[in-house]
Amino acid sequence: MRLENKIAVIIGAGQAPGMGDAIGNGRATALLFAREGATVCCVDRDLKSARQTSEMITAAGGTAMALVADVTDEAAMEEAINRVAMTWSRIDILHNNVGISVEGGDAPLEDVSTDAFERIFDVNLLGTMLACKHVLPIMREQKSGAIVNISSASAYWTGHPTVLYPASKMAMVSFTRQIAIQNADVGVRANTILPGLMDTPMAVDRRVEATGRTRDDIAAERDAKVPLLNKMGTGWDVANAALFLASDEAGFITGIELPVDGGSLARVG
Ligand SMILES: NC(=O)c1ccc[n+]([C@@H]2O[C@H](COP(=O)([O-])OP(=O)(O)OC[C@H]3O[C@@H](n4cnc5c(N)ncnc54)[C@H](O)[C@@H]3O)[C@@H](O)[C@H]2O)c1
């Protein structure tokens, strides 16, 4: 029970629709946090999907609630966070999982529009910023708390096929370092996870729809790029890293970026 008695808010705790058994990073994290004793508040713009996650938690004997909010809507985010704070009197963990890429219009530079730029930076960066803005005063008052922001290893990759997603994910790294230092005086920690190629519905199944290729074909192409056993990671790998960073075991760790990428960032050349 590594998160016993902790109140955790997971933004993006639902999951993109998929065609197989793959689990999303956010849902896996919500389930694992609950299994480790946390009360989990599942926030998503898709209430049905957030409810599915919270029902999976309660069916397994855990405690959860589901709330709707779009991360780009400050009033909705503030309301959701206040609701959690009023219900449970504290917030120990904030996990920001929401992120979009090609579905928001990301593309090679010559094809990106101003609308796509605004959409992707709004969801990935503004969304994370708004959640932190409204949770941090609560954590500062408590003099404790842990924030985990889900960025991407693609922030550090060169040769990524699109430009907006990696740029927004790198901005999240810088933002997280700033809030880590600005809140270190009261013991509130903030860290970033850099997932590499993961086998999630968003990353694989959505591409099947977009390209018409088979799931096996897309999965094999992604697997081949991963140094460790030539196999993508899963949502559980991200969840396990998030569990460590959110737990008291990481009590002396703040302002870092933790790759969960099967060695992708270690490879040069
Ligand atoms: N899967 C990968 O290979 C991979 C690699 C690197 C980074 N990541 C990052 O992992 C995170 C999510 O992965 P996932 O597999 O859980 O994805 P997912 O799509 O299954 O889950 C994301 C959730 O966010 C919700 N969401 C989307 N836009 C929202 C908005 N505007 N407001 C509120 N909720 C919104 C969706 O409804 C969904 O439930 C993203 O930040 C992504 O960039 C994934």
The ligand as an ORCA input file, in Angstrom:
! r2SCAN-3c Opt
* xyz 0 1
  N       1.048      5.982    -26.033
  C       2.263      6.407    -26.340
  O       3.018      5.793    -27.121
  C       2.745      7.658    -25.685
  C       4.072      8.025    -25.855
  C       4.531      9.177    -25.262
  C       3.664      9.949    -24.502
  N       2.371      9.582    -24.357
  C       1.487     10.447    -23.574
  O       0.668      9.685    -22.691
  C      -0.528     10.431    -22.437
  C      -1.828      9.695    -22.682
  O      -1.713      8.448    -23.103
  P      -2.963      7.481    -23.040
  O      -2.563      6.265    -23.749
  O      -3.490      7.360    -21.658
  O      -4.046      8.254    -23.947
  P      -5.588      8.180    -23.929
  O      -6.017      8.929    -25.133
  O      -6.048      6.778    -23.793
  O      -6.009      8.957    -22.616
  C      -6.046     10.301    -22.588
  C      -7.365     10.731    -21.990
  O      -7.354     12.152    -22.065
  C      -8.664     12.560    -22.381
  N      -8.605     13.882    -22.987
  C      -8.191     14.206    -24.239
  N      -8.318     15.523    -24.430
  C      -8.810     16.029    -23.274
  C      -9.145     17.338    -22.860
  N      -9.035     18.385    -23.686
  N      -9.608     17.516    -21.598
  C      -9.758     16.450    -20.761
  N      -9.471     15.190    -21.108
  C      -8.993     14.990    -22.360
  C      -9.211     11.527    -23.322
  O     -10.629     11.524    -23.308
  C      -8.606     10.238    -22.761
  O      -9.492      9.606    -21.875
  C      -0.505     11.620    -23.353
  O      -0.062     12.748    -22.657
  C       0.485     11.196    -24.411
  O       1.051     12.309    -25.063
  C       1.885      8.460    -24.942
*
